[in-house]
Amino acid sequence: MKTDFDPSELEFEFFRGSGPGGQHRNTTDSGVRLRHLPTGLVTQATESRSQLRNRDTALQRLAELLERRNHVEKKRHATKVPRGERERRIQAKKQRSARKRQRSVTGDE
């Protein structure tokens, strides 16, 4: 996972994190919002009271987002149903058909 970005591609914004954590969290700008300028992707982290730890978390999230965004799915190839499986399916259909035929009322009665 790539976590070393060109500093000119990143824009950091620091803000006061809300929620539990007491006065330490409420008095420091420990929340980090990170914007990747070339793609416009934005991540943020406010879990920790440490701005440095939140910055690392935001960078990791950005790396995961970029990796997910650049992932190319493999092309799926159609495969042929094996002969044995095809025969089992046909046999099961025949059995089901015979069972249903036995349930029906005959017209002779």
Secondary structure, DSSP 8 states (H G I E B T S, - for coil): ------GGGEEEEEE---SSSHHHHHHS--EEEEEETTTTEEEEE-SSS-HHHHHHHHHHHHHHHHHHHH------------HHHHHHHHHHHHHHHHHHHHHS--TT-
